[in-house]
C-alpha cells in the first residue's frame, strides 16, 4: 500500500462564505416540480417562480430588507 505524503490538502482556493446576511437569516430555496419557492427563516413564503436565479436574488434582497428592520 502506498503511504500518503506528509503534506495536507491545499485549501487556499476554497470559496469562502461571502454573503451579506448571516447564515441564520438566509432564505431557503426549495424546488417543487418545475417551480422554485423561497422561504424566510420563519417558513413564510417570499416568492414562487420558475427561474431559480430570479427566486434566489429576490429572496436575498427581501431578506436583507427584513433583517435591517
Helices and strands as residue ranges (DSSP letters): G 23-25, E 28-32, E 35-39, E 45-49, H 52-68
